[in-house]
Amino acid sequence: MSAAVTEPAPARLPARLDVAALIRAASAEDHRATENRGFISRLMGGELDLAEYARYLAQFAHVYEALEARADDADADSVFDPRLRRLARIDSDLAALGAADWRARWHMLPATSDYVRHLRTLVGSTDPLDARARYLAHHYARYLGDLSGGQAIATLVTRHYGATSEQLSFYDFSELGSVVHAKRDYKERMNALELDGIEVEALTDEVLLAFRLNGAIFDELATERRSA
């Protein structure tokens, strides 16, 4: 009698694609390159001063203003949690840094203007890929970055330049609970969107673009400082 042939068990597929992990891996090199730009490295290394930090923050105030022009998502379980919004905190921080007049004091750099223009295009688009996947890419790059590396920035700006909590409320996410919990919750909500293959590809490409746009601002901050 011949032995019975056992059919191999079908490979188990993950219950849900871990988009957050996928995007992190795909963008790791670009992320590192952005963080190692000369201006931001010098600022975080204690080589500049609090006025330079304020100048940096003012440029990104424009970015957050464009990013947050999108209406609140009606879905309570959405990754687009309105409690993540930072513009009001940035405005408060700049006032505490003696730059309440930041809009008049510092012009918008060309790289900042390019980033703002791109964000406004996404926010105002009726293309579902723009409104969801591509917008999410910038939301992810900024807010998850604030919850992660942003906490280290707050520590370094305090250590090197004596910044106070009133000048660094931008990095305070206490309304979300612990930062560790907030990051985990963000990633879980991101995965819960259950993006399809086309959306994941658009998201990945746009995250890489987000890091390039951020890096361009750092480069121009350095160039403007040298020419001042």
C-alpha positions as CSV (number, residue, x, y, z in Angstrom):
1,M,0.0,0.0,0.0
2,S,1.4,3.4,-1.0
3,A,1.9,6.1,1.7
4,A,-0.7,8.8,1.7
5,V,0.5,12.1,0.3
6,T,0.0,15.0,2.7
7,E,-0.8,18.3,1.1
8,P,1.3,21.2,2.3
9,A,-0.5,23.7,4.5
10,P,-1.2,26.9,2.7
11,A,1.1,29.8,3.7
12,R,-0.5,32.0,6.2
13,L,-0.9,35.6,5.2
14,P,-0.7,38.4,7.7
15,A,-4.2,39.5,8.9
16,R,-3.3,43.1,8.1
17,L,-0.4,44.7,6.2
18,D,1.9,46.6,8.5
19,V,2.1,49.7,6.4
20,A,3.8,51.7,9.2
21,A,6.7,49.2,9.3
22,L,6.9,49.0,5.5
23,I,7.1,52.8,5.2
24,R,9.7,53.1,7.9
25,A,11.9,50.6,6.2
26,A,11.5,52.1,2.8
27,S,12.3,55.7,4.0
28,A,15.1,54.9,6.5
29,E,17.9,56.1,4.3
30,D,16.2,59.3,3.3
31,H,15.2,59.9,6.9
32,R,18.8,59.6,8.1
33,A,20.0,61.9,5.3
34,T,17.5,64.5,6.3
35,E,18.4,64.4,10.0
36,N,22.1,64.7,9.1
37,R,21.8,67.9,7.1
38,G,24.3,70.5,8.3
39,F,21.9,73.1,9.8
40,I,19.9,70.7,11.9
41,S,23.0,68.8,13.0
42,R,24.6,72.0,14.1
43,L,21.5,73.2,15.9
44,M,21.0,69.9,17.7
45,G,24.7,69.8,18.5
46,G,24.6,73.0,20.4
47,E,26.6,75.1,17.9
48,L,24.0,77.7,17.2
49,D,21.6,79.6,19.5
50,L,18.0,79.9,20.5
51,A,17.4,82.6,17.9
52,E,18.3,80.1,15.2
53,Y,16.0,77.6,16.7
54,A,13.2,80.2,16.5
55,R,14.1,80.9,12.9
56,Y,13.9,77.2,12.1
57,L,10.5,76.8,13.9
58,A,9.0,79.8,12.0
59,Q,9.7,78.1,8.7
60,F,7.9,74.9,9.8
61,A,5.0,77.0,11.2
62,H,4.1,77.6,7.5
63,V,4.3,73.9,6.8
64,Y,2.0,73.0,9.7
65,E,-0.4,75.7,8.7
66,A,-0.7,74.2,5.2
67,L,-0.9,70.6,6.6
68,E,-3.6,71.6,9.1
69,A,-5.8,73.4,6.6
70,R,-7.5,70.1,6.0
71,A,-10.9,69.8,7.8
72,D,-11.0,67.4,10.8
73,D,-11.8,63.8,9.8
74,A,-15.3,62.8,11.0
75,D,-14.1,59.3,11.8
76,A,-13.2,59.1,15.5
77,D,-10.8,56.1,14.7
78,S,-9.0,58.0,12.0
79,V,-5.2,58.5,12.1
80,F,-5.9,62.2,11.5
81,D,-6.4,62.9,15.2
82,P,-7.1,66.7,15.6
83,R,-5.2,66.6,18.9
84,L,-2.0,66.2,16.9
85,R,-2.3,69.7,15.4
86,R,0.7,71.8,16.3
87,L,0.3,75.3,14.7
88,A,-1.3,76.9,17.8
89,R,1.5,75.5,20.0
90,I,4.2,76.7,17.5
91,D,2.7,80.2,17.6
92,S,2.7,80.2,21.4
93,D,6.3,78.9,21.5
94,L,7.5,81.6,19.1
95,A,5.8,84.3,21.2
96,A,7.7,82.9,24.3
97,L,10.9,83.0,22.2
98,G,10.4,86.7,21.7
99,A,9.2,86.3,18.1
100,A,5.5,86.9,18.2
101,D,6.0,88.8,15.0
102,W,7.5,85.8,13.2
103,R,5.4,86.2,10.1
104,A,6.8,89.7,9.5
105,R,10.3,89.0,10.9
106,W,11.2,86.0,8.7
107,H,10.3,85.6,5.1
108,M,9.2,82.2,3.8
109,L,12.2,80.5,2.3
110,P,11.8,79.3,-1.3
111,A,12.0,75.6,-0.1
112,T,9.3,76.3,2.5
113,S,7.2,77.9,-0.1
114,D,7.6,74.9,-2.4
115,Y,6.6,72.5,0.5
116,V,3.6,74.7,1.4
117,R,2.4,74.9,-2.2
118,H,2.6,71.1,-2.5
119,L,0.7,70.5,0.7
120,R,-2.1,73.0,-0.4
121,T,-2.4,71.1,-3.6
122,L,-2.9,67.8,-1.7
123,V,-5.4,69.3,0.8
124,G,-7.4,70.9,-2.0
125,S,-7.4,67.9,-4.3
126,T,-10.4,65.8,-5.2
127,D,-8.1,62.9,-6.2
128,P,-8.6,60.1,-3.6
129,L,-4.9,59.2,-3.8
130,D,-4.0,62.8,-2.9
131,A,-6.7,63.1,-0.2
132,R,-5.7,59.9,1.6
133,A,-2.4,58.2,0.8
134,R,-0.3,61.2,-0.3
135,Y,-1.6,63.5,2.4
136,L,-1.0,60.7,4.9
137,A,2.6,60.6,3.9
138,H,3.2,64.2,5.1
139,H,1.1,63.7,8.2
140,Y,3.2,60.6,9.0
141,A,6.5,62.3,8.3
142,R,5.7,65.3,10.5
143,Y,3.5,64.1,13.4
144,L,5.1,60.7,14.0
145,G,8.4,62.5,13.7
146,D,7.3,64.9,16.4
147,L,6.4,62.0,18.6
148,S,9.7,60.3,18.0
149,G,12.8,62.4,17.1
150,G,10.9,65.6,18.2
151,Q,11.2,64.5,21.8
152,A,15.0,64.3,21.4
153,I,15.0,67.8,19.8
154,A,13.2,69.2,22.8
155,T,15.8,67.7,25.2
156,L,18.7,69.0,23.1
157,V,17.3,72.5,22.8
158,T,16.8,72.6,26.5
159,R,20.2,71.2,27.3
160,H,22.2,73.4,24.8
161,Y,20.2,76.7,24.8
162,G,18.3,76.7,28.1
163,A,14.8,76.6,26.4
164,T,11.9,76.6,28.8
165,S,8.8,74.4,28.7
166,E,6.8,77.5,27.6
167,Q,9.1,77.7,24.6
168,L,8.8,74.0,23.7
169,S,5.1,73.2,24.0
170,F,5.3,72.1,20.4
171,Y,6.7,68.8,21.6
172,D,4.1,68.3,24.4
173,F,1.7,65.6,23.5
174,S,0.5,64.8,27.0
175,E,-3.2,65.1,26.0
176,L,-2.6,61.8,24.1
177,G,-1.2,60.0,27.1
178,S,2.4,58.7,27.0
179,V,4.4,59.3,23.9
180,V,5.1,55.5,23.6
181,H,1.4,54.8,23.6
182,A,0.7,57.7,21.2
183,K,3.2,56.4,18.7
184,R,1.8,52.8,18.9
185,D,-1.7,54.1,18.5
186,Y,-0.8,56.2,15.5
187,K,0.8,53.2,13.8
188,E,-2.2,51.0,14.6
189,R,-4.6,53.6,13.2
190,M,-2.5,53.9,10.1
191,N,-2.6,50.2,9.5
192,A,-6.3,50.2,10.2
193,L,-6.9,52.3,7.1
194,E,-6.2,49.1,5.1
195,L,-4.7,50.8,2.1
196,D,-4.6,48.9,-1.1
197,G,-1.4,48.3,-3.2
198,I,-1.8,51.4,-5.3
199,E,-2.3,53.5,-2.2
200,V,0.7,52.0,-0.4
201,E,2.9,52.7,-3.4
202,A,1.7,56.3,-3.6
203,L,2.2,56.7,0.2
204,T,5.8,55.3,0.0
205,D,6.8,57.6,-2.9
206,E,5.3,60.6,-1.1
207,V,7.0,59.9,2.2
208,L,10.3,60.0,0.3
209,L,9.3,63.3,-1.2
210,A,8.3,64.6,2.2
211,F,11.8,64.0,3.6
212,R,13.4,65.7,0.5
213,L,11.2,68.7,1.0
214,N,12.1,68.9,4.7
215,G,15.8,68.5,3.9
216,A,15.6,71.4,1.3
217,I,14.3,73.7,4.1
218,F,17.3,72.7,6.3
219,D,19.7,73.4,3.4
220,E,18.2,76.9,2.8
221,L,18.3,77.7,6.5
222,A,22.0,77.0,6.5
223,T,22.6,79.0,3.3
224,E,20.6,82.0,4.5
225,R,22.6,82.0,7.8
226,R,25.9,82.0,6.0
227,S,24.9,84.9,3.8
228,A,23.5,87.0,6.7
